[in-house]
Amino acid sequence: MDIAGKTFIVTGGGSGLGKGTCEVFTAAGANVVIADLKPEEGNALAAALGKQAVFAQCDVTNEDQVRAAIALARDTFGGLHGAINCAGVGVAMKVVNKTGAHPLDLFNFCMNVNVTGTFNVIRLCAESMMQDEPLPSGERGVFVNTASVAAYDGQIGQPAYAASKGAVVAMTLPIAR
């Protein structure tokens, strides 16, 4: 896809890989919605990137907040052409250590953000993009999901993170099909 003039939601867009994606995309002529939990970072980046960027405070696991980011993309830039899923968390903890078992709530938190959040953004953005006429190339939009080598070769203390990134890898092809 030629991204110039197209609009993308970038989750985790306020820092790290997401921030870098926003910078590269706007430099290439795309518009971005910086979807992130942290307003200080997101608003600062939006200000630095200018009229091609807006910030949406967004928890990827929250349907209403993702829908609001989609509405912001459409209202501000006139459409939505893709989502780049960079939002993610890492939990570093062995299954059991001297203090006891890995807390299940931390495992679930990692899975919820990294897997459910990614899926939530995809399903809601896809629903929105299906309402649009296809581009001349025949496409309506594109998704990029961020995984990790940990999906294939997780290290000590990475059961939650590795499982979550493995799930992102595993769901990407069936979603694309």
N, C-alpha and C positions, 0 to 999 in steps of 0.2 A: 504494500500500500504506500502510495505517495502521501506522506503525513502532512505536507504543507497545506495549511488552511483547514486541516481536520482537527477535531477536538477529542481529547483523551482524559479520562479520569486516571490519576496516578495515586494509588493507595500507598500510604506510608511516604507520601511525597514531600514531607517537610524535612527529611534528613536522609543521610546514607544513600543507598541505591536509588530510592524514590526521588530524592532531591536531584541527584545526577541525571536521572531520566527526564525530569522536568526541565532542567537546564539544556540538555541535548535536544529535546523535542521543540522547545520554544526557539532555539537557535536555528532549527530546521524549518521554522515557520508554522509549527503546530500551536494549538491552544491547549492549555492544561487546566484541569481542576485539581488542585493540590488537596487531596483527601487525607487528613491526618488528625490525630487526637490533640496535637499541641498547637494552639492558636498562635503562640509567639513565633515559633519557627515557620509555620505555614504562612502567616501574614507577612512576615519579613521576606520570605522567598517570593511571594506573590508581588510584593512591592518592588523587589529587585528585578523581577522578570518583566514587569510592565503590563501593558494591556492584554497580553496573550495569556495571562494567568490570573486565577482567582483561587481563594482558599475556601474550603468547606470543612468545618470540624466534623469528623466522621469516624465513628467506630464501625469497622467493617462487619461486625457481627450484628449490627442494629439495622433492621430493615428500613425503618423510617429515615435514619440518617443517610443510608446509601441512596434511597429514593430522593432525598433532598439534594444530594450531590449531583445526581442525574438531572434533576430539575434545574439546578444551577447551571450545569453545562448547556442545557437546551436554551434556557432563558438568556444566558450571557453570550453564548457563541452560536446559537441557532441549530445545534445538533449534538450528536454523540457518535463517535466513530470507533471508539475502543476503550479498553481499560488495561492498565498495566498494574498488576497485582504485586506490589512490593511490601505491603504491610505484613509484619510478622514479629513474632517474639521467640526468644530462646529460653529454655529452662535447662540449666546445667545441674544435674543431680543424679547420683547413682540410684539404682532400684532400692538398695538398702545400704545404710551406712551405720556408724556407731550410735547415732541418735535414733535410728529406726527406719521405717519404710518411706520411700518416696511418697510425698503427699499426693493423693489422687486428684485433689483440686488443682494442683499445679500442672499435672499431666493434662487434665481436661481443659485448663486455661490455654495451654499451648495448642492443643488440637482445635479448640474453638476458634482462636484467632487465625491460625495458619491454614486450617482446612475449611472449617465452616465459613470463616470470613471470606476466603478466596471464592468459595462456591457461591456465597450470597451475592458478592459483587458481580460475578459472571452471570448468574441467573437474572438479576434485575437489570443489568446493562443489556443483556441479550434481548430481554423483553422489550426494552425501550428501542433498541436498534431494529427490531423486527417491524416496527411501525413505519420505518423509513423506506423510501424507494431505494433499490440497489444503486450503487455507484456505477459509472460506465463500465468498470471492470467486472461488475456482477456481485461485488462484495458489499456487505452492509456494515461490517466492522471487524475488529481484530482484538484478540486477547493475548496478553503475555503474562504467564504465571512464573513467579520466582520460586525456585526450589533450591536445592543445595546438594553438593556431593555427599552430604550426610544422609541423603535418601538411600544411597548405595553403600556407604562406608562410614556409618556413624561411629563416633569415638566414645570412649568411656565417659559416662555422665550425660549422654545425649539420647536416652531412649524416647523421651517425649518429642524433642526436636526432630530426630531422625524419623520417627514414625509420622510426624506431621508432614515433613517434606516428602517422604515416600508416598503419602496419600495424595499430595499435590501432583506428584509425577504420575501416579496411577490414575487420577481422574482426568488429567488433561487430554489424553488421546480420546477416550470415550466422549468427552464433551465436544471435542473438535469434530468427531464423526457425526 
